[in-house]
Amino acid sequence: MKDHDFAMGMTMGLMAGAAMGIMMTPKRKRSIQKAADKAKKTVGEVMEDLADELGMH
């Protein structure tokens, strides 16, 4: 059980970090606040999908 929890936590952390990094990369001079809001929404959706796939919802 602990290995599963650790792997899930690492996966979520890596995905959240990658999403934040992608969203924070300036493309068209977007404001950082707008990018952060979009990243927060994306991370939330990814975590919901992951929880559904793992049967935790």
Secondary structure as UniProt FT lines:
FT   HELIX           2..24
FT   HELIX           32..53
FT   TURN            54..55
//
